[in-house]
């Protein structure tokens, strides 16, 4: 049974990690922008309509020559060094985060099959999300993995975190027959052993 201090500590960890997941999602959106993961990671071409190329921020559209009015192609790609730095950071932070959260999940009062499924999903979705940028870099058609793996990781880890936090604050269920652990407390077990020995009488001399 956890103490109140431990519950407060673990609850603070859960709240902080939920905030971290949401902040990571916002950061991903700010980094990728409108170009999308295919352009950001793989350098895939993105076509900009001629109207946006021919207009200014504070004035009306400018008439351009036919060759200048054609749609522009913008190519953006994150550098390999930056991607290595991000991956290096994630490889040392995400596994620790999943490790701690999975331990809280395994302490929850839920069936073993659900515990195992939660751990497997947490490991699988987080591993896929760490590998997704490199997969997209090698194949732009895999850009959907960024959003899909990120959403899956956010959902799985968020559910595990909130479930574990709520579970630790719930009262423990009463054991059968009102005895601790369902098999009797230590004091009761010792008393029962003494009664058995007394009913058997003194041991015969050797």
N, C-alpha and C positions, 0 to 999 in steps of 0.2 A: 504494500500500500504506500503510495507516494505521500510525502509530507506536503503541507500547504506551500512551503517555499519552493519545493521542486515543481509543483504544479504551476506556480507563478513563473518560474524560470522557463519551463518548457512552453508555456502559453506565449510568453514574450518571443521565444524563438519562432514559434509558428506564425505569429502575427508579422514578425519581421520578414520571414521568408515569403509570405503571401505578398507583402508589399514589394519585395524584391522581384518576384515573378511578374507582377504588374508593371513595375518600372522597366524590366527587361523587354517586355512586350512593346512598351512605348518607345524605348530606345531603338528597337529593331525598326519600327515604323519610321522614326526620324532619320535613321541611317540609310535605309533603302529608298525612302521617298516614293515619288510617283513612278519612278523608272521600274520598280519591281525587282525582285531578287535575281531574275535572269540577267538584267543589265548590270546590277551591282556586283554580282559574284562572277558571272561568266562573260560580261562585256557584250551581251546580245544587243542588237540594234533596236532602237526605239524610234518610231516615226513621229515627228511633230507636225501637225497640220500647218499649212502655209499661212492661215489666218493668224496664228499665234506668232509666227515668225515675222509677219508684216505689220504688227501693231506695236505701239509703244505703251509704256505704263501709264502715261499721263495725257496721251493725245489720241487722235483718231488713227485709223489704219493708214498705212503708207502704200501707195501704189508702187509695185515693184515690176521689174522686167519679167517676162515669162520664165526665163531661166532661173531668176532669183526667187520666184514665187513657188517653186517646187518644194515639196515637203523636205525638211531637213532630217538627217539621220544622226542621232546622238549616240555615242558609244561610251559607256561608263563601266569601269571595272575596278574593284578593290585590289590594292596591291597584294602580292603574295606575302610580303613582310608583315603587313597589317593583319592579314588573315591568320598568319602564324602566331602573332602576338595574341589575338583574340582566342584562338584555339588553345594556346598554352595556358592562358588564364582560366578558360573553362575546364580544361582537363584537371586542374588542381582545385577548383571550387565546386563544380557541380557534383562530382562523386562524393565529396565530403557532405554536401547538403543532402544528397539522396541517402547516404549512410545514416546520418542522424535522424532524418525524417522516417526512414524505414524502421529504425529501432523503436521509435515512438509508436509507429503503426503496428509493429509486432507485439507491443505491450497492450494494445487495445483488446477489449473483450469481444472478439469476433471469431467466427469459425476459422480453423486453420487453412482451409482452401481459399478463403477470401484474403487472408494474410499473404499467402504465397502468390496469389494472383496480383495483388497490389504491388508487391515487391518486384515481380517480373515486369509489370507494366511500367513501373517507375524507372527501372534500369533500362528497359528497351526504348522508351520514348526519349529519355534524356540522352542515351547513346546516339540515337538517330539524329537528334537535334544538333549535337556536337559535330557529327559527321556530315550533316546536310550541306553546309557551305562548300565543302570540298567536292561533294557529289554534284552540286549545281555548277561549280567552277569547271568540272570536267564535261558536264552535259547540261546545257541550258534548259533542255526539256524537263529536267528534274526540279525546276524551280518551285513546283508545288510542294516539295518536301519541306521547304522552310516554314511556310505557314502551317502546314498540316502537322508536322512534328512539334512545332512550338505550341500550337493549340492543344494537342494531345498531352504534351508534358505539363502545360499549365493546368489542364483539367485533372489529370491523374494526381499530380503532386498537391494541387489545391484541395481535392477531396480527401486525400490521405492526411494532410495537415489539419484541416478543420475537424475531421472525424476523430483523429487522435486527441485533439485538444478538448473537444466536447466529451469524449469518453472518459478522460482522466478526471474530469470534474463531476461525473455522475457517481452516485453512491454505489458501492460494491453490492452485488446481489447477496441475499442471505443464503448461507450454505444449508444443505438439507439437515433436517432435525435440529436446526439451531446450533450446530456445532461448527467450530472454525475449520475451514478447509474441507468439510464434509466427512472427515474421518476422525473428528475429535481433536481437541487441543492437546498440547504436550502434557499439561498437568493431569488432564482426564485420563490420558493413556497410561501415565505412570501410576495413577491411583488404581486403575483397572488391573495393571500388572501386579501390584501389591496384594489386591484382593485375591487374585488367582493363586499367588504363592501362599497366602495365609490359608486358603481353603485346601491346599494340597498337604499342609502340615509340614513339620520339620523334615529335612532331608535325612534318610537313613544313614547311620554311621558307616564308614568305610570298612 
